Amino acid sequence: MKICLTNDDGADHPGLLELASSLSKLGSLTVIVPSNQRSATGKALTLNSPIRISEGILKDNYEMIKHSGLPADSVVLAKAFMTDIDLVVAGINGGANLGYQSMLTSGTVGAVFEGAIMGIPGIAFSMVVEPHEWFNSQGVQEDYQKAAKIATGITEKVLSTGLPGGIDAINVNFPSEIADNTKTVVTKPAKARIENELDRRIDPNGSPYYWLRGIPADAPAGTDAHEVLENGNISIAPIVIDTVEDERIEQLKTLFSH
């Protein structure tokens, strides 16, 4: 089986390296990854400049290809280095990607969206970490090792059985602490787990500038955010590309028919 692995935290992030080491036991693994930090880039693609391949490294059981682009670029670039990809995997992201708000912002989940649009099933893996770890390459290796072991089991299951019909990919989130009795729960994505606020400041020249700050918000029971953040469980939530029901189309036709 052929697996394409990427992330949005850069080629040296411990979550990526632990997952790569573990996934390499399942089949042919190629890691195609941005050289540097590319968090919160969503499914953006590099369209106005060339993508440079900065380095190709042969690891113990896999090849790592670093590039100058974005996470979703990795999946498109895979065409140049791989054939017949069975699965796109992204992560383990340093920071949870819970709810649609985070899923649509995350470069990690964005890469899986790109694969799903191309018809390739995928899995995004993310883990709760402290906010100061969101945009750097820090992390506790032991925590990522535990998550990588579970992630590999989930990946093996998807490779062997496939995803249920109508589900294009899955979004998996780990709590910050994983114990032997930590449960894995199938959930639905929350709408949002953060309320965005603006912090207005004045620079030395008297001009205003803004910081965007996220304030945690409560998530309803049964959602991914509630299970991970409140109950300390591992969540598995579906990603579906074609989400527009025929009933909604008919409602719009009625609205615009006059």
C-alpha positions, 0 to 999 in steps of 0.5 A: 500500500502507498501512503503519502504523509505531510503536515503543516508544522514543518519537516522537523516536527516531532509529530511528523517524525514519530508518525512517519517512523510508525507508518513506514511499517505498513507499506510504501511511505513517502513523506512530502512536506513543507520545509518550514512552518505552514500552520493555518494555511487551510487548503491554499495552493501555491499558484503565483510562484514555483515550488522548489524541492529543497531536499530529498532524504532517504530515511530508514524505511521511507523517503522524505521530500521537502519543498517550499510550498504549502501542505495542500501542495504536497498532495499535488506534488505527490503526482511527481513522486508517487503513483497509485496513492492509496491514502493521504495522511497528515500530522500529527499536528501540534495543536487540535483541529476540532470543529469546522472552524479549525478544520477549514483553517488547518493546513494539516486538514487542508492537505487531506481535503485536497486529497479527498477532492482528488479522490484519494481517501485521507486521515488527518491526525492532530493533538492537543498541545499548549498554545505556545507549541502551536507555531513551532517544532516543540513537543514532548516526544513520548506523547507523540509516540503514544499518539503515533502508535494509535494513529498507525492502528487507525491507518491500518484499519482504513487501509484494510477495510476502506472508509464507509461509502460517502465518507471521503476522509476522517479527522482524528484528534488526540487529547494532551494526555493518552492513558491505557484507558483513553477511549476512542469515540466517533463524533461529529465536528463542532461548529466552532470551539473558539470565538475570534476577538480583535486586540487593537494596538498602536505602533510607535508611529501612532498607526493602529494594528490588530492581533487576532485572538481566539477565546475558547468557547463551549462545545455541545456534547457529542461533538469532537471538541467536547469529547477531546477537551472535556472528556479526554477522549480520542475523537474520529469525525467524518470529512464529507466533500459533497454535503449539499442535500437535494432538499437544500437545492430545492429550497434555493430553487424556490427562493430564487424562482420569482 
